[in-house]
Amino acid sequence: MSRAVVQPGALSGVAAVPESKSAAHRALLCAGLSDGESVLSPLGGSADIRATERVLKALGAKLSPGVGKALRVKGPLKAPPGSCDLFCGESGSTLRFFIPIAAALGASAVFSGEGRLPKRPLETYLDLLPSHGVSCESNGGLPLSISGHLTPGTFALPGDISSQFITGLLFALPLLKADSDIILTTPLQSAGYVEMTRAIQKAFGVESVQTPRGFHVPGRQRYTPRAYEIEGDWSQAAFFLCAGAILQNGVAVSNLQKDSTQGDRAIFPILQKFGAAVSWEDGLCVSRPGALSAMEIDVGQIPDLLPILAVTAAYANGRTHLKNAARVRLKESDRVHAMCEGLRALGVDAEEEPDGLWITGGPLHGGAVNGYNDHRIVMAFAVAALGASGPVTISDAQAIDKSWPAFFDDYNALGGNAHVILGQ
């Protein structure tokens, strides 16, 4: 365990955010499912990506370093003899993507994890897979044992629990011997992540067709190996872009795609609506401060942005409402509660409701907040500390390893003053 002591200040300059974790997971799976060697770059060392790499190896993929930050991945994945143990760490993407893939391969597997992952919802698969040839043994979470071979057909599931279930099926169903259909019984949330899945699959030679009720997935498809460049992460860029919007000099972020399918690219128009000066300049996304005003934001399609949007709202005039956030309570922490509690500890008027958060902007003072071992909570409060009247101490600073191990190094390189104290 560790804690970060963050002094008030301002960030300025150009930040290069890590590669998109969401895109990296998807590219790794497509490469592993391909018959041959793919080269993916860049790839860093976040804990979630290491979890996906570990499961790929357990299912027979061969991974080796490439030039620079590249990774060579040689497939295809195959069901190993006997039962295999698939440890997913704290990565919900790794777990929910690989369950139907392992089933499509006919693997007997035991999925496990740590942190809050064993308690995150899996009922969608537990209800769905047994009628398609897969035996599931679970107490509702992890460990989960599966056996059998996934059969094609119609897969009806809700679209408002997690798009990860839909992505998992989109990866697995092309491997089957006949066509399948995914039918959404409720409106799709986080649709941008599903579109990212389909776009990266297409790059590896696999396609699906969107229908009025979901997706048609042809069977007997083959993933094709290739060299693939992974774009920068809009979810991570949001922390520095919001920092630029609330204080003094502004911040620029490089290696972002303007036309990305990432849903969290929505941070750009949201900051503009808040009143920040956000623009594209010479290939950089630049965020400068403005007179920020409260607004209502539906986070149903962008749940990962809630923590940093809550911080931005704390610096805006008026009362901001972050709504449609019930799913955000099911992440690495209950992020609605974590942000409400932490902002209150810093003197902000915040009120949580079952599916949302109200925040009234006002002065922030120093204090101590709980990071809840959640990378996005820790990073959000590091940004909140910039304009506080005193230092902010954040517990569980090590949580950043999940997605951005170098976050505090990059933060300090832009002029921040964060001191991480290990072992406390």
BELJOSUL-V549580 format. One record per backbone hydrogen bond with DSSP energy under -0.5 kcal/mol. NH is the residue of the N-H (numbers start at 1). CO is the residue of the C=O. Records with the same first field share a line. If there is no record, write none. Layout:
NH = CO, CO
//
This chain:
3 = 421
4 = 394
5 = 419
6 = 4, 392
7 = 5, 417
9 = 386
12 = 414
13 = 250
15 = 252
17 = 15, 254
20 = 231
24 = 20
25 = 21
26 = 22
27 = 23
28 = 24
29 = 25
30 = 26
31 = 27
32 = 28
33 = 29
34 = 30, 31
35 = 223
36 = 34
38 = 73
39 = 226
40 = 71
41 = 228
43 = 69
47 = 401
48 = 402
50 = 46
51 = 47
52 = 48
53 = 49
54 = 50
55 = 51
56 = 52
57 = 53
58 = 54
59 = 55
60 = 57
61 = 56
62 = 74
63 = 61
64 = 72
66 = 70
70 = 67
71 = 40
72 = 64
73 = 38
74 = 62
75 = 36, 73
76 = 32
77 = 32
78 = 59
84 = 108
86 = 84, 110
87 = 85
88 = 86, 112
91 = 88
92 = 90
95 = 91
96 = 92
97 = 93
98 = 94
99 = 95
100 = 96
101 = 97
102 = 98
103 = 99
104 = 100
105 = 101
106 = 102, 103
107 = 102
108 = 82
109 = 107, 146
110 = 84
111 = 109, 144
112 = 86
114 = 89
117 = 114
119 = 116
120 = 116, 117
122 = 140
125 = 122
126 = 122
127 = 123
128 = 124
129 = 125
131 = 128
132 = 129
133 = 130
134 = 129
135 = 133, 147
137 = 145
142 = 118
143 = 111
144 = 111
145 = 137
146 = 109
147 = 135
149 = 133
150 = 103
151 = 132
155 = 181
156 = 154
157 = 155, 183
165 = 162
166 = 162
167 = 163
168 = 164
169 = 165
170 = 166
171 = 167
172 = 168
173 = 169
174 = 170
175 = 172
176 = 173
180 = 217
181 = 153
182 = 215
183 = 155, 181
184 = 182, 213
185 = 157, 183
189 = 159
193 = 190
194 = 190
195 = 191
196 = 192
197 = 193
198 = 194
199 = 195
200 = 196
201 = 197
202 = 198
203 = 199
204 = 200, 201
205 = 202
206 = 201
209 = 216
211 = 214
214 = 211
215 = 182
216 = 209
217 = 180, 215
218 = 216
220 = 176
221 = 174
224 = 204
228 = 39
230 = 41
232 = 255
233 = 18
234 = 232
237 = 233
238 = 234
239 = 236
240 = 236
241 = 237
242 = 238
243 = 239
244 = 240
245 = 241
246 = 242, 243
247 = 243
250 = 247
251 = 287
252 = 13
253 = 285
254 = 15
258 = 256
260 = 257
265 = 262
266 = 263
267 = 264
268 = 265
270 = 266
271 = 267
272 = 268
273 = 269
274 = 270
275 = 271
276 = 271
277 = 288
278 = 276
279 = 286
281 = 279, 284
284 = 281
285 = 253
286 = 279, 284
287 = 251
288 = 277
289 = 248
290 = 245
292 = 290
293 = 274
294 = 317
297 = 321
299 = 297, 323
302 = 299
305 = 302
306 = 303
309 = 305
310 = 306
311 = 307
312 = 308
313 = 309
314 = 310
315 = 311, 312
316 = 313
317 = 292
320 = 318, 359
321 = 295
322 = 320, 357
323 = 297, 321
325 = 355
328 = 325
329 = 325, 326
330 = 327
331 = 328, 333
335 = 328, 333
338 = 334
339 = 335
340 = 336
341 = 337
342 = 338
343 = 339
344 = 340
345 = 341
346 = 342, 343
347 = 344
348 = 343
349 = 360
350 = 348
351 = 358
353 = 356
356 = 353
357 = 322
358 = 351
359 = 320
360 = 349
361 = 318, 359
362 = 314
365 = 346
367 = 391
369 = 393
371 = 369
374 = 371
378 = 374
379 = 375
380 = 376
381 = 377
382 = 378
383 = 379
384 = 380
385 = 381
386 = 383
387 = 384
388 = 385
389 = 364
392 = 6
393 = 367
394 = 4, 392
395 = 369
396 = 2
397 = 2
399 = 396
400 = 397
401 = 398
402 = 399
403 = 400
404 = 400
407 = 404
410 = 406
411 = 407
412 = 408
413 = 409
414 = 410, 411
415 = 412
416 = 411
417 = 7
419 = 5
420 = 418
421 = 3, 419
422 = 420
423 = 1
424 = 1, 421
//
